[in-house]
Amino acid sequence: MDLSLSEEQAALREMARDFIDREVVPHTRDWDRAEQVDRAIVGKLAEVGFLGMTVPEEYGGSGGDHLAYCLMMEELGRGDSAIRGIVSVSLGLVGKTILSYGTEDQKQRWLTRLCSGESLACFGLTEPDTGSDAGNLATKAVRDGDGWVISGSKMFITNGTWADLALIFARTGEDGPRGVTAFLVPTDSTGFTHREIKGKLGLRGQSTGELVLDGVRVGDDAVLGHLGQGFKIAMAALDKGRMSVASGCVGLARAALEASTKYAGERQQFGRPIAGFQLVQEMLADMAVGTEAARLLVWRVADLVDRGQPFSTEASMAKLYASENAVTAANLAIQVFGGYGYLDEYPVSKILRDARVMTLYEGTSQVQKLLIGRRLTGINAFV
């Protein structure tokens, strides 16, 4: 797998691996138990350039291509998917979207702050009654004088209680996708409140919130892109977001494999290590093959992005396979660990809990299959 990596990309991967092993892995269990990541990690992520990858230096970013970005995301996923989510949303879903659609003023105002860790961002698309059907948002933005008044709520928002900026999608016109517009909304705006969601199965340390906008006023300078372009902007962001999620899932599967291989070599049963049993080796082999296949799918997406080629369907394929494989690998890891895999003293139970949500957010596995099917047949199964 190293044959396609430049010296710079290989060095970035090693740096990311060392950073995760030093700053994240020793704390993951405690963060998971406390349902709270230490916010100091944000500054540390910024210091090593992780919050600004692929963003040009003129906007405070650290540059780099999307394959390097995926290498970083894989390492973050291996260490703690809660940390990966911080970067994936603030940089991947919001920062990159501002870079693609923002005015020069919007880029100057927000990108430097996001890349430096001074601010974090969240992606306000999902609503309490609107998940996969993202074109039928209930949140509304009504023209009022020289600005807009936004009212509505958003649900399951990563970074929702930490963010200083929310990319909010709201209805400004007709029903359906064409009536949606994107807004950059500071979270300290009057009428903007949030509530943290606790008791999650996985990603327990990650800030996940419900956002409520009660008559939040913003100016025309808050509109990202053009009126009615919001759905297109959201779908473009999610295409790249699926690449990021898939990268993190490769990391999760790799973590499951590495933990299982180590444990199988140490655990003694019937007078020898369980790594010597054929059916244990079968499980390890299945995990290894699935992980390698998922990584290749991710790298294909990154290559297409970097070459400026269409990548939407390939991103759906990568996200579908990598997320389902992460769940499979985590399940196999628990089987290798036996009863100990059920305890959070060992890492594999957390890997399973974190992996399970990957098949749900940024497009469920079922939605990915419909997107792939539409590309193959030319027939839209969503309507």
C-alpha positions as CSV (number, residue, x, y, z in Angstrom):
1,M,0.0,0.0,0.0
2,D,3.0,2.4,0.4
3,L,3.8,2.3,-3.3
4,S,1.5,5.2,-4.1
5,L,2.7,7.5,-1.3
6,S,5.1,10.4,-1.8
7,E,7.8,11.0,0.8
8,E,5.7,13.9,2.1
9,Q,2.6,11.8,2.4
10,A,4.5,9.0,4.1
11,A,6.0,11.5,6.6
12,L,2.6,13.0,7.3
13,R,1.2,9.5,8.0
14,E,4.0,8.8,10.5
15,M,3.6,12.2,12.2
16,A,-0.1,11.6,12.5
17,R,0.5,8.1,13.9
18,D,2.9,9.4,16.5
19,F,0.6,12.3,17.4
20,I,-2.4,9.9,17.9
21,D,-0.3,7.5,20.0
22,R,0.9,10.3,22.2
23,E,-2.0,12.7,22.5
24,V,-5.1,10.6,22.0
25,V,-4.8,6.8,22.6
26,P,-3.8,7.1,26.3
27,H,-7.0,9.1,27.0
28,T,-9.7,7.4,24.8
29,R,-11.1,5.1,27.5
30,D,-11.3,7.9,30.1
31,W,-12.9,10.3,27.6
32,D,-15.4,7.6,26.6
33,R,-16.4,6.9,30.2
34,A,-16.7,10.6,31.1
35,E,-18.6,11.3,27.8
36,Q,-16.4,14.3,27.4
37,V,-13.2,14.9,25.3
38,D,-10.7,17.3,26.8
39,R,-11.1,20.5,24.7
40,A,-7.4,21.1,24.9
41,I,-7.1,18.5,22.1
42,V,-8.4,21.2,19.7
43,G,-5.4,23.4,20.1
44,K,-3.1,20.4,19.7
45,L,-4.8,19.4,16.5
46,A,-4.3,22.9,15.2
47,E,-0.7,23.0,16.2
48,V,0.2,20.0,13.9
49,G,-1.9,21.4,11.1
50,F,-4.7,18.9,11.1
51,L,-7.5,21.5,11.3
52,G,-6.2,23.2,8.1
53,M,-5.2,20.3,5.7
54,T,-6.1,21.0,2.1
55,V,-6.8,24.6,2.9
56,P,-4.3,27.1,1.2
57,E,-1.7,28.8,3.4
58,E,-3.1,32.2,2.5
59,Y,-6.2,31.3,4.6
60,G,-4.2,29.9,7.4
61,G,-4.3,26.3,6.2
62,S,-1.5,23.7,6.0
63,G,-2.1,22.7,2.4
64,G,-1.7,19.2,1.2
65,D,-3.7,16.9,-1.0
66,H,-6.7,14.8,-0.3
67,L,-4.8,11.5,-0.1
68,A,-2.7,13.1,2.7
69,Y,-6.0,14.2,4.3
70,C,-7.3,10.6,4.2
71,L,-4.1,9.3,5.7
72,M,-4.6,11.7,8.6
73,M,-8.3,10.7,9.0
74,E,-7.4,7.0,9.0
75,E,-5.0,7.6,11.9
76,L,-7.5,9.7,13.8
77,G,-10.1,6.9,13.3
78,R,-7.7,4.4,14.6
79,G,-7.0,6.5,17.7
80,D,-10.5,7.8,18.6
81,S,-13.4,8.4,16.2
82,A,-14.7,11.1,18.5
83,I,-11.5,13.1,17.6
84,R,-11.8,12.3,13.9
85,G,-15.3,13.8,14.0
86,I,-14.1,17.1,15.3
87,V,-11.8,17.5,12.4
88,S,-14.0,15.9,9.8
89,V,-16.9,18.3,10.5
90,S,-15.1,21.6,11.3
91,L,-12.6,21.3,8.5
92,G,-14.2,18.8,6.1
93,L,-17.8,19.7,6.0
94,V,-17.6,23.4,6.9
95,G,-14.1,24.7,6.2
96,K,-13.8,23.1,2.8
97,T,-17.3,24.2,1.9
98,I,-16.5,27.8,2.7
99,L,-13.3,27.5,0.6
100,S,-15.4,26.2,-2.4
101,Y,-18.5,28.5,-2.2
102,G,-17.6,31.4,0.1
103,T,-16.9,35.0,-0.8
104,E,-13.4,36.4,-0.2
105,D,-14.7,38.1,2.9
106,Q,-16.2,34.9,4.2
107,K,-13.0,33.0,3.6
108,Q,-10.9,35.7,5.4
109,R,-13.3,35.9,8.3
110,W,-13.7,32.2,9.0
111,L,-11.0,30.0,7.5
112,T,-8.1,31.4,9.4
113,R,-10.0,31.0,12.7
114,L,-11.1,27.4,11.9
115,C,-7.6,26.3,10.8
116,S,-6.0,27.8,13.9
117,G,-8.4,26.1,16.3
118,E,-9.5,29.6,17.5
119,S,-13.0,28.5,16.3
120,L,-14.8,25.3,15.5
121,A,-17.7,24.8,13.2
122,C,-20.7,22.5,12.9
123,F,-22.8,21.3,10.0
124,G,-26.5,22.1,10.6
125,L,-28.4,19.9,8.1
126,T,-30.2,17.1,10.0
127,E,-33.4,18.0,11.8
128,P,-35.5,16.1,14.4
129,D,-38.0,15.0,11.6
130,T,-35.7,15.1,8.6
131,G,-32.7,12.8,8.2
132,S,-32.2,11.1,4.9
133,D,-34.9,13.3,3.3
134,A,-32.6,16.3,3.4
135,G,-34.5,18.2,0.7
136,N,-37.5,18.7,2.9
137,L,-36.1,20.8,5.7
138,A,-38.5,22.6,8.1
139,T,-36.1,25.2,9.3
140,K,-37.0,28.5,7.6
141,A,-35.2,31.8,6.8
142,V,-37.5,34.7,6.1
143,R,-36.4,37.9,4.4
144,D,-36.6,40.8,6.8
145,G,-35.3,44.2,5.6
146,D,-31.7,43.9,4.6
147,G,-31.2,40.5,6.3
148,W,-32.8,37.1,7.2
149,V,-34.6,35.7,10.3
150,I,-33.9,32.0,10.8
151,S,-36.2,29.7,12.9
152,G,-36.0,26.0,13.3
153,S,-34.0,23.2,15.0
154,K,-31.2,20.8,14.0
155,M,-30.5,17.4,15.6
156,F,-27.5,15.1,16.1
157,I,-25.0,17.9,15.3
158,T,-21.4,17.0,15.8
159,N,-19.5,19.8,17.5
160,G,-22.9,21.3,18.2
161,T,-22.1,22.5,21.7
162,W,-18.5,23.5,21.0
163,A,-18.9,25.3,17.7
164,D,-18.5,29.0,17.2
165,L,-19.9,28.8,13.7
166,A,-22.8,26.8,12.3
167,L,-23.4,26.2,8.7
168,I,-27.2,26.2,8.7
169,F,-29.4,25.0,5.8
170,A,-32.8,26.6,5.8
171,R,-35.8,27.0,3.5
172,T,-36.0,30.3,1.7
173,G,-38.3,29.4,-1.1
174,E,-40.3,26.7,-2.7
175,D,-40.8,23.2,-1.2
176,G,-38.1,20.6,-2.0
177,P,-34.4,20.9,-2.6
178,R,-34.5,24.0,-4.8
179,G,-35.9,26.1,-1.9
180,V,-32.9,25.5,0.4
181,T,-30.2,28.1,1.1
182,A,-27.0,27.8,3.2
183,F,-26.1,30.4,5.9
184,L,-23.0,31.0,8.0
185,V,-24.4,31.6,11.5
186,P,-22.3,32.6,14.5
187,T,-23.5,30.5,17.5
188,D,-23.4,33.5,19.8
189,S,-26.2,35.1,17.8
190,T,-29.3,36.2,19.8
191,G,-31.8,33.4,19.7
192,F,-29.3,30.6,19.0
193,T,-29.2,27.9,21.7
194,H,-28.0,24.4,22.0
195,R,-28.4,21.3,24.1
196,E,-25.9,18.5,24.5
197,I,-27.0,15.0,23.7
198,K,-25.8,12.4,26.2
199,G,-26.3,8.6,26.6
200,K,-25.0,7.8,23.1
201,L,-24.1,4.2,22.2
202,G,-20.8,5.3,20.7
203,L,-18.7,8.5,20.0
204,R,-19.5,9.2,23.7
205,G,-16.7,11.7,24.1
206,Q,-17.7,13.8,21.1
207,S,-19.8,16.9,21.4
208,T,-23.2,16.1,19.8
209,G,-26.0,18.6,20.2
210,E,-29.4,19.8,19.3
211,L,-29.5,23.3,17.9
212,V,-32.5,25.7,18.2
213,L,-32.7,28.9,16.2
214,D,-35.5,31.1,17.5
215,G,-35.7,34.2,15.3
216,V,-31.9,34.4,14.7
217,R,-31.1,37.4,12.6
218,V,-28.3,37.4,10.0
219,G,-27.3,39.7,7.2
220,D,-27.0,39.0,3.5
221,D,-23.3,38.5,4.1
222,A,-24.2,35.3,5.9
223,V,-25.5,33.6,2.8
224,L,-23.1,31.0,1.5
225,G,-23.2,30.6,-2.3
226,H,-26.5,31.8,-3.9
227,L,-30.1,31.7,-2.8
228,G,-31.6,28.2,-3.5
229,Q,-28.2,26.6,-3.8
230,G,-28.1,25.2,-0.3
231,F,-29.1,21.6,-1.2
232,K,-26.4,21.4,-3.9
233,I,-23.9,22.8,-1.4
234,A,-24.9,20.3,1.3
235,M,-24.7,17.3,-1.1
236,A,-21.2,18.4,-2.4
237,A,-20.0,18.7,1.2
238,L,-21.4,15.3,2.0
239,D,-19.6,13.7,-1.0
240,K,-16.3,14.7,0.5
241,G,-17.5,14.0,4.0
242,R,-18.2,10.4,3.0
243,M,-14.5,10.1,1.9
244,S,-13.6,11.3,5.4
245,V,-15.9,8.9,7.2
246,A,-14.7,6.0,5.1
247,S,-11.1,6.9,6.0
248,G,-12.0,6.9,9.6
249,C,-13.7,3.5,9.2
250,V,-10.5,2.1,7.7
251,G,-8.8,3.3,10.9
252,L,-11.4,1.7,13.1
253,A,-11.1,-1.6,11.3
254,R,-7.3,-1.4,11.5
255,A,-7.5,-0.7,15.2
256,A,-9.7,-3.8,15.6
257,L,-7.3,-5.9,13.6
258,E,-4.2,-4.7,15.4
259,A,-5.7,-5.2,18.8
260,S,-7.0,-8.7,17.9
261,T,-3.7,-9.8,16.4
262,K,-1.8,-8.7,19.5
263,Y,-4.3,-10.3,21.9
264,A,-4.4,-13.6,19.9
265,G,-0.6,-13.9,20.2
266,E,-0.7,-13.4,24.0
267,R,-3.9,-15.3,25.0
268,Q,-3.2,-18.9,25.9
269,Q,-5.8,-21.7,25.6
270,F,-5.3,-25.4,25.5
271,G,-1.6,-24.8,26.1
272,R,-0.8,-22.5,23.2
273,P,-1.7,-19.0,21.9
274,I,-5.1,-18.8,20.3
275,A,-3.4,-17.2,17.2
276,G,-2.4,-20.8,16.3
277,F,-6.1,-21.9,16.0
278,Q,-7.4,-22.0,12.4
279,L,-10.7,-20.3,13.0
280,V,-9.0,-17.4,14.9
281,Q,-6.6,-17.0,11.9
282,E,-9.7,-17.0,9.6
283,M,-11.2,-14.1,11.6
284,L,-7.9,-12.2,11.5
285,A,-7.6,-12.8,7.7
286,D,-11.1,-11.6,7.0
287,M,-10.4,-8.4,9.0
288,A,-7.1,-7.8,7.2
289,V,-8.6,-8.3,3.7
290,G,-11.6,-6.1,4.5
291,T,-9.4,-3.3,5.8
292,E,-7.1,-3.3,2.8
293,A,-10.1,-3.3,0.4
294,A,-11.7,-0.4,2.2
295,R,-8.5,1.6,2.1
296,L,-8.1,1.1,-1.7
297,L,-11.7,2.4,-2.2
298,V,-10.9,5.5,-0.1
299,W,-7.6,6.1,-1.9
300,R,-9.4,5.9,-5.3
301,V,-11.8,8.7,-4.1
302,A,-8.9,10.9,-2.9
303,D,-7.2,10.4,-6.3
304,L,-10.3,11.4,-8.2
305,V,-10.7,14.5,-6.0
306,D,-7.1,15.6,-6.4
307,R,-7.4,15.2,-10.2
308,G,-10.6,17.2,-10.4
309,Q,-12.6,14.2,-11.6
310,P,-16.2,13.3,-10.6
311,F,-16.2,11.2,-7.4
312,S,-19.7,11.1,-6.0
313,T,-20.5,7.5,-6.7
314,E,-17.1,6.3,-5.7
315,A,-17.4,8.2,-2.4
316,S,-20.7,6.4,-1.8
317,M,-19.1,3.0,-2.6
318,A,-16.2,3.8,-0.2
319,K,-18.4,5.0,2.6
320,L,-20.8,2.0,2.2
321,Y,-18.1,-0.6,2.2
322,A,-15.8,0.9,4.7
323,S,-18.5,1.6,7.3
324,E,-20.0,-1.9,7.0
325,N,-16.6,-3.4,7.1
326,A,-15.7,-1.5,10.3
327,V,-18.7,-3.0,12.0
328,T,-17.8,-6.5,10.8
329,A,-14.2,-6.1,11.9
330,A,-15.2,-4.9,15.3
331,N,-17.6,-7.8,15.7
332,L,-14.9,-10.2,14.8
333,A,-12.5,-8.5,17.2
334,I,-14.9,-9.1,20.1
335,Q,-15.1,-12.7,19.1
336,V,-11.3,-13.0,19.2
337,F,-11.2,-11.4,22.6
338,G,-14.1,-13.5,24.0
339,G,-15.6,-12.3,27.2
340,Y,-12.9,-9.7,27.7
341,G,-14.0,-8.0,24.5
342,Y,-17.2,-7.1,26.3
343,L,-15.3,-5.0,28.9
344,D,-14.2,-1.5,28.3
345,E,-10.9,-2.3,29.8
346,Y,-10.0,-3.5,26.3
347,P,-10.4,-1.3,23.2
348,V,-12.6,-3.5,21.0
349,S,-15.9,-2.8,22.7
350,K,-15.5,0.9,22.1
351,I,-14.5,0.2,18.5
352,L,-17.7,-1.6,17.9
353,R,-19.8,1.1,19.5
354,D,-18.1,3.8,17.5
355,A,-18.3,1.9,14.3
356,R,-22.0,1.3,14.5
357,V,-23.0,4.9,13.8
358,M,-20.8,5.1,10.7
359,T,-23.4,3.2,8.8
360,L,-25.9,5.9,9.7
361,Y,-24.6,9.4,9.5
362,E,-23.6,11.3,6.4
363,G,-26.0,9.0,4.5
364,T,-27.1,5.6,5.7
365,S,-25.9,2.4,4.0
366,Q,-29.3,2.1,2.4
367,V,-29.0,5.7,1.0
368,Q,-25.6,4.9,-0.4
369,K,-27.0,1.8,-2.2
370,L,-29.7,4.0,-3.8
371,L,-27.1,6.5,-4.9
372,I,-25.0,3.8,-6.4
373,G,-28.1,2.2,-8.0
374,R,-29.1,5.5,-9.6
375,R,-25.7,5.8,-11.2
376,L,-25.8,2.3,-12.5
377,T,-29.4,2.3,-13.8
378,G,-30.1,6.0,-14.5
379,I,-33.3,5.6,-12.5
380,N,-34.0,7.6,-9.3
381,A,-35.4,5.4,-6.6
382,F,-35.8,8.3,-4.2
383,V,-39.0,9.4,-5.8
